[in-house]
Amino acid sequence: MAEAVWHAFENEQHLLVEAATGTGKTMAYLYPAFVKSVEENLPVVIATDTIALQQQILENDVPKLERALGTTVKTALLKGRDHYLCVQKFEHFLERMPAHYDEQLMACQLLVWLTETETGDVEELNLPSGGRALWMS
């Protein structure tokens, strides 16, 4: 699979691969992606369907690749916009003076969180179900 990924990179082609769980798919695309990125001095984007897979790649697979290659792999984690607070929407939310206790509590929680967050990711928060619904609105 790694050879097929490399060939696809080299020939600017698309590649679709299906393989069973635990067969090394992640390393088979991470290694050629890293090498191509270094060769071309360009970033490579790897999109996943789940946050769990993103975490697996960052916490398990990238460190394995770094150990195998004896180098550092520069990474960045990007999540969909639903994971981040729209400050403009939040400002409008505060302007209408939340009437319900749950909304007031969430507003206070978010104000404190905004001063402390390093990532801005909603995953840092422990929002109650009502707060999660407000976040998504």
N, CA, C and O atoms as CSV, one atom per row, in Angstrom:
chain,resi,resn,atom,element,x,y,z
A,1,MET,N,N,0.832,-1.193,0.000
A,1,MET,CA,C,0.000,0.000,0.000
A,1,MET,C,C,0.871,1.250,0.000
A,1,MET,O,O,0.565,2.220,-0.693
A,2,ALA,N,N,1.953,1.233,0.770
A,2,ALA,CA,C,2.844,2.395,0.810
A,2,ALA,C,C,3.394,2.706,-0.579
A,2,ALA,O,O,3.495,3.869,-0.967
A,3,GLU,N,N,3.747,1.666,-1.319
A,3,GLU,CA,C,4.241,1.871,-2.686
A,3,GLU,C,C,3.152,2.469,-3.576
A,3,GLU,O,O,3.433,3.337,-4.403
A,4,ALA,N,N,1.924,2.013,-3.413
A,4,ALA,CA,C,0.811,2.542,-4.211
A,4,ALA,C,C,0.558,4.014,-3.858
A,4,ALA,O,O,0.281,4.828,-4.739
A,5,VAL,N,N,0.655,4.347,-2.579
A,5,VAL,CA,C,0.479,5.742,-2.148
A,5,VAL,C,C,1.591,6.597,-2.754
A,5,VAL,O,O,1.334,7.679,-3.282
A,6,TRP,N,N,2.829,6.102,-2.672
A,6,TRP,CA,C,3.954,6.840,-3.243
A,6,TRP,C,C,3.753,7.054,-4.747
A,6,TRP,O,O,3.969,8.153,-5.259
A,7,HIS,N,N,3.346,6.012,-5.434
A,7,HIS,CA,C,3.106,6.101,-6.877
A,7,HIS,C,C,2.017,7.146,-7.168
A,7,HIS,O,O,2.141,7.924,-8.114
A,8,ALA,N,N,0.974,7.161,-6.371
A,8,ALA,CA,C,-0.110,8.134,-6.564
A,8,ALA,C,C,0.408,9.559,-6.355
A,8,ALA,O,O,0.060,10.461,-7.115
A,9,PHE,N,N,1.239,9.764,-5.326
A,9,PHE,CA,C,1.841,11.083,-5.110
A,9,PHE,C,C,2.695,11.483,-6.314
A,9,PHE,O,O,2.560,12.587,-6.841
A,10,GLU,N,N,3.561,10.591,-6.736
A,10,GLU,CA,C,4.494,10.876,-7.824
A,10,GLU,C,C,3.772,11.205,-9.122
A,10,GLU,O,O,4.229,12.048,-9.893
A,11,ASN,N,N,2.652,10.545,-9.365
A,11,ASN,CA,C,1.921,10.729,-10.623
A,11,ASN,C,C,0.695,11.625,-10.488
A,11,ASN,O,O,-0.123,11.728,-11.402
A,12,GLU,N,N,0.584,12.271,-9.328
A,12,GLU,CA,C,-0.546,13.169,-9.050
A,12,GLU,C,C,-1.876,12.507,-9.386
A,12,GLU,O,O,-2.719,13.067,-10.087
A,13,GLN,N,N,-2.034,11.294,-8.862
A,13,GLN,CA,C,-3.241,10.512,-9.095
A,13,GLN,C,C,-4.006,10.324,-7.790
A,13,GLN,O,O,-3.466,10.488,-6.696
A,14,HIS,N,N,-5.258,9.981,-7.940
A,14,HIS,CA,C,-6.066,9.595,-6.790
A,14,HIS,C,C,-5.868,8.110,-6.537
A,14,HIS,O,O,-5.572,7.340,-7.451
A,15,LEU,N,N,-6.035,7.728,-5.285
A,15,LEU,CA,C,-5.892,6.326,-4.924
A,15,LEU,C,C,-6.957,5.977,-3.898
A,15,LEU,O,O,-7.174,6.724,-2.943
A,16,LEU,N,N,-7.603,4.875,-4.088
A,16,LEU,CA,C,-8.586,4.369,-3.141
A,16,LEU,C,C,-8.125,2.990,-2.696
A,16,LEU,O,O,-7.913,2.093,-3.512
A,17,VAL,N,N,-7.974,2.840,-1.376
A,17,VAL,CA,C,-7.490,1.586,-0.818
A,17,VAL,C,C,-8.435,1.145,0.280
A,17,VAL,O,O,-8.877,1.954,1.096
A,18,GLU,N,N,-8.737,-0.124,0.295
A,18,GLU,CA,C,-9.544,-0.691,1.368
A,18,GLU,C,C,-8.755,-1.852,1.962
A,18,GLU,O,O,-8.241,-2.706,1.240
A,19,ALA,N,N,-8.669,-1.867,3.292
A,19,ALA,CA,C,-7.954,-2.950,3.972
A,19,ALA,C,C,-8.550,-3.114,5.359
A,19,ALA,O,O,-9.148,-2.187,5.906
A,20,ALA,N,N,-8.382,-4.285,5.913
A,20,ALA,CA,C,-8.955,-4.595,7.222
A,20,ALA,C,C,-8.284,-3.787,8.329
A,20,ALA,O,O,-7.166,-3.296,8.172
A,21,THR,N,N,-8.984,-3.659,9.439
A,21,THR,CA,C,-8.450,-2.998,10.623
A,21,THR,C,C,-7.176,-3.700,11.078
A,21,THR,O,O,-7.088,-4.928,11.071
A,22,GLY,N,N,-6.187,-2.891,11.475
A,22,GLY,CA,C,-4.960,-3.448,12.024
A,22,GLY,C,C,-3.936,-3.894,11.006
A,22,GLY,O,O,-2.979,-4.585,11.357
A,23,THR,N,N,-4.114,-3.516,9.756
A,23,THR,CA,C,-3.178,-3.964,8.718
A,23,THR,C,C,-2.074,-2.946,8.431
A,23,THR,O,O,-1.216,-3.190,7.582
A,24,GLY,N,N,-2.088,-1.823,9.122
A,24,GLY,CA,C,-1.026,-0.831,8.928
A,24,GLY,C,C,-1.334,0.228,7.897
A,24,GLY,O,O,-0.416,0.835,7.345
A,25,LYS,N,N,-2.595,0.462,7.623
A,25,LYS,CA,C,-2.969,1.456,6.610
A,25,LYS,C,C,-2.406,2.832,6.945
A,25,LYS,O,O,-1.884,3.528,6.074
A,26,THR,N,N,-2.517,3.217,8.212
A,26,THR,CA,C,-2.100,4.567,8.586
A,26,THR,C,C,-0.625,4.786,8.285
A,26,THR,O,O,-0.263,5.795,7.678
A,27,MET,N,N,0.223,3.868,8.695
A,27,MET,CA,C,1.657,4.014,8.427
A,27,MET,C,C,1.939,3.946,6.929
A,27,MET,O,O,2.874,4.576,6.435
A,28,ALA,N,N,1.126,3.181,6.214
A,28,ALA,CA,C,1.328,3.034,4.772
A,28,ALA,C,C,1.040,4.324,4.018
A,28,ALA,O,O,1.534,4.498,2.904
A,29,TYR,N,N,0.256,5.236,4.590
A,29,TYR,CA,C,0.093,6.534,3.928
A,29,TYR,C,C,0.873,7.636,4.634
A,29,TYR,O,O,1.244,8.622,3.998
A,30,LEU,N,N,1.133,7.492,5.948
A,30,LEU,CA,C,1.888,8.527,6.651
A,30,LEU,C,C,3.330,8.624,6.146
A,30,LEU,O,O,3.842,9.719,5.912
A,31,TYR,N,N,3.971,7.477,5.981
A,31,TYR,CA,C,5.380,7.498,5.562
A,31,TYR,C,C,5.551,8.163,4.196
A,31,TYR,O,O,6.342,9.100,4.083
A,32,PRO,N,N,4.849,7.720,3.159
A,32,PRO,CA,C,5.029,8.400,1.864
A,32,PRO,C,C,4.596,9.869,1.913
A,32,PRO,O,O,5.191,10.713,1.243
A,33,ALA,N,N,3.572,10.172,2.698
A,33,ALA,CA,C,3.129,11.567,2.805
A,33,ALA,C,C,4.228,12.426,3.435
A,33,ALA,O,O,4.493,13.538,2.978
A,34,PHE,N,N,4.860,11.905,4.482
A,34,PHE,CA,C,5.939,12.640,5.136
A,34,PHE,C,C,7.115,12.846,4.171
A,34,PHE,O,O,7.629,13.957,4.050
A,35,VAL,N,N,7.532,11.792,3.496
A,35,VAL,CA,C,8.673,11.888,2.577
A,35,VAL,C,C,8.365,12.890,1.462
A,35,VAL,O,O,9.205,13.723,1.124
A,36,LYS,N,N,7.176,12.810,0.900
A,36,LYS,CA,C,6.789,13.731,-0.180
A,36,LYS,C,C,6.753,15.173,0.326
A,36,LYS,O,O,7.172,16.094,-0.375
A,37,SER,N,N,6.257,15.358,1.529
A,37,SER,CA,C,6.194,16.686,2.125
A,37,SER,C,C,7.593,17.280,2.287
A,37,SER,O,O,7.817,18.451,1.983
A,38,VAL,N,N,8.520,16.473,2.763
A,38,VAL,CA,C,9.901,16.935,2.936
A,38,VAL,C,C,10.541,17.222,1.584
A,38,VAL,O,O,11.193,18.252,1.415
A,39,GLU,N,N,10.364,16.331,0.629
A,39,GLU,CA,C,10.947,16.512,-0.707
A,39,GLU,C,C,10.465,17.785,-1.393
A,39,GLU,O,O,11.247,18.526,-1.988
A,40,GLU,N,N,9.163,18.018,-1.295
A,40,GLU,CA,C,8.560,19.156,-1.994
A,40,GLU,C,C,8.501,20.419,-1.141
A,40,GLU,O,O,8.149,21.493,-1.629
A,41,ASN,N,N,8.853,20.279,0.147
A,41,ASN,CA,C,8.751,21.393,1.096
A,41,ASN,C,C,7.336,21.990,1.090
A,41,ASN,O,O,7.148,23.206,1.081
A,42,LEU,N,N,6.355,21.084,1.094
A,42,LEU,CA,C,4.949,21.464,1.092
A,42,LEU,C,C,4.206,20.642,2.142
A,42,LEU,O,O,4.601,19.519,2.455
A,43,PRO,N,N,3.134,21.206,2.678
A,43,PRO,CA,C,2.358,20.421,3.641
A,43,PRO,C,C,1.525,19.355,2.946
A,43,PRO,O,O,1.197,19.467,1.765
A,44,VAL,N,N,1.197,18.336,3.696
A,44,VAL,CA,C,0.287,17.292,3.234
A,44,VAL,C,C,-0.888,17.296,4.200
A,44,VAL,O,O,-0.702,17.334,5.416
A,45,VAL,N,N,-2.081,17.256,3.663
A,45,VAL,CA,C,-3.290,17.228,4.488
A,45,VAL,C,C,-3.826,15.807,4.511
A,45,VAL,O,O,-4.013,15.182,3.467
A,46,ILE,N,N,-4.071,15.309,5.704
A,46,ILE,CA,C,-4.689,13.995,5.876
A,46,ILE,C,C,-6.007,14.221,6.583
A,46,ILE,O,O,-6.037,14.659,7.734
A,47,ALA,N,N,-7.094,13.923,5.898
A,47,ALA,CA,C,-8.427,14.110,6.455
A,47,ALA,C,C,-8.938,12.785,7.007
A,47,ALA,O,O,-8.749,11.730,6.403
A,48,THR,N,N,-9.585,12.858,8.157
A,48,THR,CA,C,-10.166,11.662,8.763
A,48,THR,C,C,-11.651,11.878,8.988
A,48,THR,O,O,-12.145,13.006,8.974
A,49,ASP,N,N,-12.341,10.786,9.193
A,49,ASP,CA,C,-13.785,10.859,9.408
A,49,ASP,C,C,-14.134,11.078,10.873
A,49,ASP,O,O,-15.221,11.563,11.184
A,50,THR,N,N,-13.231,10.727,11.768
A,50,THR,CA,C,-13.555,10.820,13.186
A,50,THR,C,C,-12.435,11.500,13.970
A,50,THR,O,O,-11.269,11.466,13.577
A,51,ILE,N,N,-12.818,12.117,15.087
A,51,ILE,CA,C,-11.859,12.710,16.010
A,51,ILE,C,C,-10.989,11.596,16.596
A,51,ILE,O,O,-9.794,11.794,16.815
A,52,ALA,N,N,-11.578,10.433,16.849
A,52,ALA,CA,C,-10.830,9.311,17.426
A,52,ALA,C,C,-9.668,8.913,16.525
A,52,ALA,O,O,-8.573,8.635,17.014
A,53,LEU,N,N,-9.895,8.883,15.218
A,53,LEU,CA,C,-8.812,8.528,14.296
A,53,LEU,C,C,-7.751,9.629,14.274
A,53,LEU,O,O,-6.557,9.337,14.203
A,54,GLN,N,N,-8.176,10.882,14.334
A,54,GLN,CA,C,-7.211,11.980,14.408
A,54,GLN,C,C,-6.308,11.801,15.630
A,54,GLN,O,O,-5.087,11.925,15.540
A,55,GLN,N,N,-6.929,11.511,16.764
A,55,GLN,CA,C,-6.153,11.342,17.997
A,55,GLN,C,C,-5.215,10.142,17.896
A,55,GLN,O,O,-4.075,10.205,18.357
A,56,GLN,N,N,-5.683,9.063,17.303
A,56,GLN,CA,C,-4.838,7.876,17.131
A,56,GLN,C,C,-3.608,8.228,16.294
A,56,GLN,O,O,-2.488,7.841,16.627
A,57,ILE,N,N,-3.825,8.950,15.225
A,57,ILE,CA,C,-2.708,9.318,14.354
A,57,ILE,C,C,-1.713,10.195,15.109
A,57,ILE,O,O,-0.507,9.952,15.066
A,58,LEU,N,N,-2.226,11.221,15.804
A,58,LEU,CA,C,-1.332,12.149,16.492
A,58,LEU,C,C,-0.654,11.539,17.714
A,58,LEU,O,O,0.519,11.811,17.971
A,59,GLU,N,N,-1.374,10.724,18.461
A,59,GLU,CA,C,-0.844,10.208,19.722
A,59,GLU,C,C,-0.077,8.899,19.565
A,59,GLU,O,O,0.805,8.607,20.372
A,60,ASN,N,N,-0.392,8.109,18.549
A,60,ASN,CA,C,0.250,6.800,18.396
A,60,ASN,C,C,1.111,6.701,17.136
A,60,ASN,O,O,2.295,6.372,17.206
A,61,ASP,N,N,0.507,6.988,15.995
A,61,ASP,CA,C,1.168,6.711,14.725
A,61,ASP,C,C,2.293,7.694,14.393
A,61,ASP,O,O,3.364,7.279,13.949
A,62,VAL,N,N,2.061,8.985,14.603
A,62,VAL,CA,C,3.117,9.958,14.313
A,62,VAL,C,C,4.334,9.729,15.213
A,62,VAL,O,O,5.458,9.756,14.712
A,63,PRO,N,N,4.159,9.503,16.529
A,63,PRO,CA,C,5.346,9.197,17.341
A,63,PRO,C,C,6.093,7.942,16.882
A,63,PRO,O,O,7.322,7.901,16.946
A,64,LYS,N,N,5.370,6.923,16.422
A,64,LYS,CA,C,6.035,5.722,15.888
A,64,LYS,C,C,6.853,6.063,14.648
A,64,LYS,O,O,7.984,5.605,14.492
A,65,LEU,N,N,6.265,6.875,13.768
A,65,LEU,CA,C,6.977,7.284,12.558
A,65,LEU,C,C,8.211,8.101,12.922
A,65,LEU,O,O,9.272,7.918,12.325
A,66,GLU,N,N,8.085,8.995,13.891
A,66,GLU,CA,C,9.224,9.806,14.321
A,66,GLU,C,C,10.355,8.927,14.870
A,66,GLU,O,O,11.525,9.144,14.556
A,67,ARG,N,N,9.997,7.937,15.688
A,67,ARG,CA,C,11.012,7.031,16.234
A,67,ARG,C,C,11.682,6.229,15.118
A,67,ARG,O,O,12.900,6.048,15.121
A,68,ALA,N,N,10.888,5.753,14.173
A,68,ALA,CA,C,11.436,4.944,13.081
A,68,ALA,C,C,12.379,5.759,12.198
A,68,ALA,O,O,13.392,5.246,11.721
A,69,LEU,N,N,12.041,7.032,11.985
A,69,LEU,CA,C,12.846,7.876,11.095
A,69,LEU,C,C,13.919,8.673,11.827
A,69,LEU,O,O,14.834,9.212,11.204
A,70,GLY,N,N,13.804,8.746,13.151
A,70,GLY,CA,C,14.757,9.529,13.930
A,70,GLY,C,C,14.661,11.016,13.678
A,70,GLY,O,O,15.666,11.726,13.708
A,71,THR,N,N,13.452,11.489,13.430
A,71,THR,CA,C,13.238,12.904,13.139
A,71,THR,C,C,11.883,13.338,13.695
A,71,THR,O,O,11.095,12.517,14.163
A,72,THR,N,N,11.637,14.603,13.634
A,72,THR,CA,C,10.366,15.154,14.087
A,72,THR,C,C,9.444,15.362,12.892
A,72,THR,O,O,9.865,15.840,11.839
A,73,VAL,N,N,8.193,14.997,13.075
A,73,VAL,CA,C,7.178,15.211,12.056
A,73,VAL,C,C,6.305,16.368,12.528
A,73,VAL,O,O,5.629,16.265,13.552
A,74,LYS,N,N,6.322,17.453,11.788
A,74,LYS,CA,C,5.525,18.621,12.159
A,74,LYS,C,C,4.066,18.354,11.824
A,74,LYS,O,O,3.734,18.032,10.683
A,75,THR,N,N,3.194,18.488,12.822
A,75,THR,CA,C,1.773,18.216,12.615
A,75,THR,C,C,0.924,19.368,13.149
A,75,THR,O,O,1.368,20.161,13.979
A,76,ALA,N,N,-0.268,19.432,12.664
A,76,ALA,CA,C,-1.278,20.362,13.168
A,76,ALA,C,C,-2.616,19.653,13.086
A,76,ALA,O,O,-2.893,18.946,12.116
A,77,LEU,N,N,-3.436,19.839,14.092
A,77,LEU,CA,C,-4.756,19.227,14.124
A,77,LEU,C,C,-5.798,20.288,13.816
A,77,LEU,O,O,-5.865,21.321,14.482
A,78,LEU,N,N,-6.600,20.028,12.815
A,78,LEU,CA,C,-7.689,20.924,12.450
A,78,LEU,C,C,-8.992,20.155,12.566
A,78,LEU,O,O,-9.102,19.018,12.107
A,79,LYS,N,N,-9.955,20.779,13.173
A,79,LYS,CA,C,-11.272,20.158,13.306
A,79,LYS,C,C,-12.289,21.050,12.604
A,79,LYS,O,O,-12.000,22.199,12.268
A,80,GLY,N,N,-13.468,20.513,12.391
A,80,GLY,CA,C,-14.529,21.275,11.738
A,80,GLY,C,C,-14.971,22.465,12.578
A,80,GLY,O,O,-14.718,22.518,13.781
A,81,ARG,N,N,-15.622,23.401,11.941
A,81,ARG,CA,C,-15.988,24.645,12.615
A,81,ARG,C,C,-16.950,24.444,13.779
A,81,ARG,O,O,-17.047,25.310,14.649
A,82,ASP,N,N,-17.655,23.333,13.814
A,82,ASP,CA,C,-18.552,23.075,14.939
A,82,ASP,C,C,-17.803,22.884,16.253
A,82,ASP,O,O,-18.407,22.912,17.326
A,83,HIS,N,N,-16.497,22.690,16.170
A,83,HIS,CA,C,-15.691,22.510,17.379
A,83,HIS,C,C,-15.219,23.827,17.970
A,83,HIS,O,O,-14.634,23.845,19.053
A,84,TYR,N,N,-15.465,24.928,17.275
A,84,TYR,CA,C,-14.948,26.213,17.707
A,84,TYR,C,C,-16.077,27.217,17.883
A,84,TYR,O,O,-17.097,27.153,17.197
A,85,LEU,N,N,-15.882,28.134,18.801
A,85,LEU,CA,C,-16.880,29.148,19.109
A,85,LEU,C,C,-16.820,30.263,18.083
A,85,LEU,O,O,-15.752,30.799,17.790
A,86,CYS,N,N,-17.969,30.603,17.546
A,86,CYS,CA,C,-18.072,31.772,16.685
A,86,CYS,C,C,-18.258,32.967,17.618
A,86,CYS,O,O,-19.316,33.130,18.225
A,87,VAL,N,N,-17.227,33.795,17.726
A,87,VAL,CA,C,-17.258,34.912,18.668
A,87,VAL,C,C,-18.385,35.879,18.324
A,87,VAL,O,O,-19.001,36.447,19.226
A,88,GLN,N,N,-18.663,36.074,17.044
A,88,GLN,CA,C,-19.738,36.979,16.629
A,88,GLN,C,C,-21.097,36.449,17.098
A,88,GLN,O,O,-21.909,37.214,17.619
A,89,LYS,N,N,-21.350,35.146,16.919
A,89,LYS,CA,C,-22.609,34.562,17.397
A,89,LYS,C,C,-22.704,34.655,18.912
A,89,LYS,O,O,-23.772,34.933,19.457
A,90,PHE,N,N,-21.592,34.423,19.585
A,90,PHE,CA,C,-21.582,34.488,21.044
A,90,PHE,C,C,-21.861,35.917,21.515
A,90,PHE,O,O,-22.562,36.117,22.507
A,91,GLU,N,N,-21.328,36.885,20.823
A,91,GLU,CA,C,-21.588,38.291,21.164
A,91,GLU,C,C,-23.080,38.606,21.028
A,91,GLU,O,O,-23.659,39.257,21.898
A,92,HIS,N,N,-23.694,38.152,19.951
A,92,HIS,CA,C,-25.133,38.369,19.762
A,92,HIS,C,C,-25.934,37.640,20.840
A,92,HIS,O,O,-26.939,38.156,21.328
A,93,PHE,N,N,-25.494,36.463,21.202
A,93,PHE,CA,C,-26.128,35.690,22.269
A,93,PHE,C,C,-26.095,36.483,23.575
A,93,PHE,O,O,-27.102,36.540,24.281
A,94,LEU,N,N,-24.960,37.095,23.907
A,94,LEU,CA,C,-24.841,37.877,25.144
A,94,LEU,C,C,-25.667,39.156,25.086
A,94,LEU,O,O,-26.215,39.589,26.100
A,95,GLU,N,N,-25.759,39.763,23.901
A,95,GLU,CA,C,-26.513,41.003,23.748
A,95,GLU,C,C,-28.002,40.830,24.021
A,95,GLU,O,O,-28.662,41.768,24.467
A,96,ARG,N,N,-28.533,39.648,23.762
A,96,ARG,CA,C,-29.970,39.431,23.979
A,96,ARG,C,C,-30.281,39.038,25.428
A,96,ARG,O,O,-31.416,38.692,25.757
A,97,MET,N,N,-29.283,39.095,26.267
A,97,MET,CA,C,-29.455,38.814,27.704
A,97,MET,C,C,-30.154,37.481,27.932
A,97,MET,O,O,-31.380,37.434,28.036
A,98,PRO,N,N,-29.402,36.418,28.009
A,98,PRO,CA,C,-29.982,35.089,28.218
A,98,PRO,C,C,-30.923,35.075,29.418
A,98,PRO,O,O,-30.563,35.537,30.501
A,99,ALA,N,N,-32.122,34.547,29.224
A,99,ALA,CA,C,-33.148,34.559,30.263
A,99,ALA,C,C,-33.119,33.310,31.135
A,99,ALA,O,O,-33.407,33.382,32.329
A,100,HIS,N,N,-32.783,32.193,30.562
A,100,HIS,CA,C,-32.831,30.935,31.298
A,100,HIS,C,C,-31.533,30.701,32.058
A,100,HIS,O,O,-30.454,31.105,31.625
A,101,TYR,N,N,-31.663,30.049,33.182
A,101,TYR,CA,C,-30.509,29.759,34.034
A,101,TYR,C,C,-29.441,28.987,33.262
A,101,TYR,O,O,-28.256,29.298,33.377
A,102,ASP,N,N,-29.843,27.982,32.473
A,102,ASP,CA,C,-28.876,27.187,31.717
A,102,ASP,C,C,-28.082,28.058,30.736
A,102,ASP,O,O,-26.877,27.876,30.558
A,103,GLU,N,N,-28.776,29.000,30.111
A,103,GLU,CA,C,-28.091,29.887,29.174
A,103,GLU,C,C,-27.131,30.814,29.908
A,103,GLU,O,O,-26.022,31.064,29.436
A,104,GLN,N,N,-27.554,31.322,31.054
A,104,GLN,CA,C,-26.695,32.203,31.841
A,104,GLN,C,C,-25.456,31.446,32.328
A,104,GLN,O,O,-24.338,31.960,32.282
A,105,LEU,N,N,-25.679,30.219,32.792
A,105,LEU,CA,C,-24.576,29.393,33.269
A,105,LEU,C,C,-23.594,29.113,32.133
A,105,LEU,O,O,-22.380,29.209,32.314
A,106,MET,N,N,-24.124,28.770,30.977
A,106,MET,CA,C,-23.245,28.507,29.839
A,106,MET,C,C,-22.477,29.762,29.443
A,106,MET,O,O,-21.286,29.685,29.140
A,107,ALA,N,N,-23.137,30.911,29.442
A,107,ALA,CA,C,-22.469,32.165,29.083
A,107,ALA,C,C,-21.311,32.442,30.039
A,107,ALA,O,O,-20.231,32.841,29.604
A,108,CYS,N,N,-21.525,32.239,31.314
A,108,CYS,CA,C,-20.456,32.447,32.298
A,108,CYS,C,C,-19.318,31.453,32.075
A,108,CYS,O,O,-18.143,31.818,32.117
A,109,GLN,N,N,-19.680,30.211,31.841
A,109,GLN,CA,C,-18.692,29.165,31.608
A,109,GLN,C,C,-17.846,29.505,30.369
A,109,GLN,O,O,-16.625,29.344,30.377
A,110,LEU,N,N,-18.503,29.969,29.327
A,110,LEU,CA,C,-17.780,30.309,28.097
A,110,LEU,C,C,-16.885,31.533,28.280
A,110,LEU,O,O,-15.778,31.582,27.743
A,111,LEU,N,N,-17.360,32.510,29.033
A,111,LEU,CA,C,-16.539,33.701,29.267
A,111,LEU,C,C,-15.257,33.349,30.012
A,111,LEU,O,O,-14.183,33.843,29.670
A,112,VAL,N,N,-15.367,32.511,31.012
A,112,VAL,CA,C,-14.173,32.077,31.749
A,112,VAL,C,C,-13.277,31.252,30.829
A,112,VAL,O,O,-12.066,31.468,30.772
A,113,TRP,N,N,-13.878,30.312,30.116
A,113,TRP,CA,C,-13.130,29.435,29.216
A,113,TRP,C,C,-12.359,30.229,28.157
A,113,TRP,O,O,-11.216,29.901,27.838
A,114,LEU,N,N,-12.994,31.277,27.614
A,114,LEU,CA,C,-12.337,32.089,26.584
A,114,LEU,C,C,-11.041,32.720,27.086
A,114,LEU,O,O,-10.126,32.957,26.297
A,115,THR,N,N,-10.952,32.993,28.370
A,115,THR,CA,C,-9.730,33.594,28.917
A,115,THR,C,C,-8.649,32.555,29.190
A,115,THR,O,O,-7.490,32.906,29.408
A,116,GLU,N,N,-9.023,31.276,29.180
A,116,GLU,CA,C,-8.075,30.221,29.557
A,116,GLU,C,C,-7.730,29.240,28.439
A,116,GLU,O,O,-6.705,28.563,28.515
A,117,THR,N,N,-8.552,29.154,27.418
A,117,THR,CA,C,-8.356,28.130,26.390
A,117,THR,C,C,-7.065,28.338,25.608
A,117,THR,O,O,-6.674,29.466,25.305
A,118,GLU,N,N,-6.418,27.232,25.293
A,118,GLU,CA,C,-5.239,27.289,24.434
A,118,GLU,C,C,-5.584,26.861,23.015
A,118,GLU,O,O,-4.899,27.240,22.065
A,119,THR,N,N,-6.640,26.079,22.870
A,119,THR,CA,C,-6.993,25.559,21.544
A,119,THR,C,C,-8.293,26.135,21.004
A,119,THR,O,O,-8.478,26.200,19.789
A,120,GLY,N,N,-9.191,26.551,21.878
A,120,GLY,CA,C,-10.493,27.029,21.436
A,120,GLY,C,C,-11.449,25.912,21.074
A,120,GLY,O,O,-12.520,26.167,20.522
A,121,ASP,N,N,-11.079,24.683,21.374
A,121,ASP,CA,C,-11.873,23.510,21.007
A,121,ASP,C,C,-12.942,23.234,22.058
A,121,ASP,O,O,-12.655,23.219,23.255
A,122,VAL,N,N,-14.170,23.018,21.609
A,122,VAL,CA,C,-15.290,22.742,22.505
A,122,VAL,C,C,-15.031,21.495,23.350
A,122,VAL,O,O,-15.612,21.340,24.423
A,123,GLU,N,N,-14.163,20.610,22.869
A,123,GLU,CA,C,-13.859,19.385,23.614
A,123,GLU,C,C,-13.267,19.701,24.984
A,123,GLU,O,O,-13.306,18.858,25.879
A,124,GLU,N,N,-12.721,20.897,25.159
A,124,GLU,CA,C,-12.175,21.292,26.456
A,124,GLU,C,C,-13.270,21.546,27.485
A,124,GLU,O,O,-13.029,21.492,28.691
A,125,LEU,N,N,-14.457,21.818,27.002
A,125,LEU,CA,C,-15.568,22.182,27.887
A,125,LEU,C,C,-16.357,20.960,28.334
A,125,LEU,O,O,-16.397,19.936,27.653
A,126,ASN,N,N,-16.970,21.095,29.471
A,126,ASN,CA,C,-17.889,20.072,29.961
A,126,ASN,C,C,-19.294,20.680,29.935
A,126,ASN,O,O,-19.893,20.964,30.972
A,127,LEU,N,N,-19.789,20.867,28.723
A,127,LEU,CA,C,-21.096,21.511,28.572
A,127,LEU,C,C,-22.215,20.534,28.891
A,127,LEU,O,O,-22.163,19.376,28.476
A,128,PRO,N,N,-23.238,20.993,29.631
A,128,PRO,CA,C,-24.421,20.151,29.798
A,128,PRO,C,C,-25.131,20.011,28.460
A,128,PRO,O,O,-24.831,20.743,27.517
A,129,SER,N,N,-26.064,19.081,28.374
A,129,SER,CA,C,-26.731,18.832,27.092
A,129,SER,C,C,-27.399,20.090,26.541
A,129,SER,O,O,-27.374,20.326,25.333
A,130,GLY,N,N,-27.988,20.887,27.407
A,130,GLY,CA,C,-28.592,22.147,26.955
A,130,GLY,C,C,-27.554,23.108,26.416
A,130,GLY,O,O,-27.800,23.813,25.437
A,131,GLY,N,N,-26.399,23.137,27.047
A,131,GLY,CA,C,-25.317,23.994,26.582
A,131,GLY,C,C,-24.803,23.556,25.237
A,131,GLY,O,O,-24.469,24.387,24.394
A,132,ARG,N,N,-24.737,22.260,25.027
A,132,ARG,CA,C,-24.279,21.718,23.735
A,132,ARG,C,C,-25.271,22.126,22.638
A,132,ARG,O,O,-24.864,22.471,21.529
A,133,ALA,N,N,-26.547,22.088,22.946
A,133,ALA,CA,C,-27.559,22.489,21.961
A,133,ALA,C,C,-27.423,23.975,21.625
A,133,ALA,O,O,-27.557,24.367,20.465
A,134,LEU,N,N,-27.156,24.803,22.642
A,134,LEU,CA,C,-26.971,26.236,22.399
A,134,LEU,C,C,-25.701,26.478,21.570
A,134,LEU,O,O,-25.680,27.345,20.696
A,135,TRP,N,N,-24.665,25.720,21.848
A,135,TRP,CA,C,-23.405,25.863,21.104
A,135,TRP,C,C,-23.648,25.648,19.614
A,135,TRP,O,O,-23.112,26.364,18.769
A,136,MET,N,N,-24.458,24.654,19.318
A,136,MET,CA,C,-24.693,24.280,17.926
A,136,MET,C,C,-25.666,25.226,17.225
A,136,MET,O,O,-25.769,25.187,15.998
A,137,SER,N,N,-26.370,26.057,17.953
A,137,SER,CA,C,-27.378,26.925,17.313
A,137,SER,C,C,-26.764,28.165,16.712
A,137,SER,O,O,-27.475,28.991,16.141
